[in-house]
Amino acid sequence: MKLKQLEGLLGNLQQFDNPKIELEQYPTGAHIASRMLYTAENSFGDISNKIVADFGCGCGTLGLAAALLDAEHVIGVDVDDESLEIASINADELEVELGLIQCEIKSLAWRGQIIDTVVMNPPFGTRKKGADMEFLSVALKVASQAVYSLHKTTTREHIKRAALRDYNASSAEVLSTEGLLFDEETTQATVVKSGVLPTLLQPRVVVYDGVCHLCHRGVKLVINADKDRRIKFCCLQSKAAEPYMRVCGVDREDVLRRFLFIEGPFEYHQGSSAALKVLSYLPLPYSALSTLMIIPTPIRDLAYDYIAKKRYDWFGKDTNCLVLKEKDLLERFIDRDETVQKEWSDE
Ligand SMILES: C[S@@+](CC[C@H](N)C(=O)[O-])C[C@H]1O[C@@H](n2cnc3c(N)ncnc32)[C@H](O)[C@@H]1O
């Protein structure tokens, strides 16, 4: 399932009718939920064919996202029966299985690591001090692989420390990059993993058609303007591009049509939006062009798609990644070793 499709399905879910403030019942938005689960699956392989629990599941957004991403079994736990009813209606609507348990999280009588992955958006502890810690400690006891948890930015370091020091997590990582804020200003995605983290993908990477002359000109322009060296590149044709495409739920054909900009673990853009996002990282006057974002995406993409379709006819294409012809640019490419090695083995 593609990321956009997942976000769309979650966006239609019923939310709390009468949110109970004392239980911190605020909804988990479709945008953040889809990206959190998509990353858990596509970067870490922690969802499909796994036993997943959604702690403080409320209306079930995170658990249902796991079910849609082919978790073997999903169990939602919440203290509030009215929320569980809504979660059950949502599961029926989506035609997926969601086991539901009404229980205070600290009274959950599970022994040992019977769950693979816990996903949760727990109370932040603003109403009941320490509520977030209660959730974290139980989650890390029952999960054999990973705990993905949303927390307030201000408590992030505390959460990481507690996971490592008090709850025996083998690692604790914040799965977000600077400036990556979500639905609520105070919230960032913190992933606390009890397993070993694989290498994280880099932020601000452009994946583009390396054999296209027009694209290559664009890349050179960005490299020359980007004095702070914030943007990195990867040719679509290289192996290094594959994990980036996987986390975004796109394939080579998609990126051949519209290039990809991975801003951070939860933010991916294609086509005209990707171009304007990249420009926003450059100094003036280039960054000023990013104000063109106010033009609706379908209109911008219409022009983008037309040029993209004609690009080989108008500007030409090569058989190899063009960066090999200008090796001084290579250091800005995350696939440089692979590209150079390929050239040697082709010679
Ligand atoms: C931020 S909301 C989570 C929203 C949910 N992810 C959704 O999609 O609707 C926090 C949830 O934790 C539940 N909760 C609060 N304290 C709890 C506790 N001690 N034990 C179990 N659930 C609790 C609340 O009822 C609420 O549904």
PDBQT file of the ligand as one rigid body, heavy atoms in Angstrom, charges set to zero:
ROOT
HETATM    1  C1  LIG A 401      -3.585  10.541  22.787  1.00  0.00    +0.000 C 
HETATM    2  S1  LIG A 401      -4.834   9.417  22.976  1.00  0.00    +0.000 S 
HETATM    3  C2  LIG A 401      -4.436   8.232  21.754  1.00  0.00    +0.000 C 
HETATM    4  C3  LIG A 401      -5.273   8.378  20.532  1.00  0.00    +0.000 C 
HETATM    5  C4  LIG A 401      -5.264   7.185  19.637  1.00  0.00    +0.000 C 
HETATM    6  N1  LIG A 401      -3.951   6.850  19.139  1.00  0.00    +0.000 N 
HETATM    7  C5  LIG A 401      -6.254   7.351  18.492  1.00  0.00    +0.000 C 
HETATM    8  O1  LIG A 401      -5.934   7.036  17.351  1.00  0.00    +0.000 OA
HETATM    9  O2  LIG A 401      -7.358   7.758  18.762  1.00  0.00    +0.000 OA
HETATM   10  C6  LIG A 401      -4.405   8.601  24.476  1.00  0.00    +0.000 C 
HETATM   11  C7  LIG A 401      -5.290   7.406  24.781  1.00  0.00    +0.000 C 
HETATM   12  O3  LIG A 401      -4.814   6.790  25.968  1.00  0.00    +0.000 OA
HETATM   13  C8  LIG A 401      -5.932   6.327  26.726  1.00  0.00    +0.000 C 
HETATM   14  N2  LIG A 401      -5.505   6.239  28.118  1.00  0.00    +0.000 N 
HETATM   15  C9  LIG A 401      -5.214   7.275  28.965  1.00  0.00    +0.000 A 
HETATM   16  N3  LIG A 401      -4.776   6.785  30.130  1.00  0.00    +0.000 NA
HETATM   17  C10 LIG A 401      -4.780   5.441  30.026  1.00  0.00    +0.000 A 
HETATM   18  C11 LIG A 401      -4.397   4.377  30.903  1.00  0.00    +0.000 A 
HETATM   19  N4  LIG A 401      -3.938   4.605  32.140  1.00  0.00    +0.000 N 
HETATM   20  N5  LIG A 401      -4.527   3.100  30.474  1.00  0.00    +0.000 NA
HETATM   21  C12 LIG A 401      -4.997   2.852  29.220  1.00  0.00    +0.000 A 
HETATM   22  N6  LIG A 401      -5.360   3.813  28.365  1.00  0.00    +0.000 NA
HETATM   23  C13 LIG A 401      -5.256   5.081  28.753  1.00  0.00    +0.000 A 
HETATM   24  C14 LIG A 401      -6.986   7.376  26.473  1.00  0.00    +0.000 C 
HETATM   25  O4  LIG A 401      -8.281   6.869  26.706  1.00  0.00    +0.000 OA
HETATM   26  C15 LIG A 401      -6.738   7.748  25.006  1.00  0.00    +0.000 C 
HETATM   27  O5  LIG A 401      -7.559   6.992  24.167  1.00  0.00    +0.000 OA
ENDROOT
TORSDOF 0
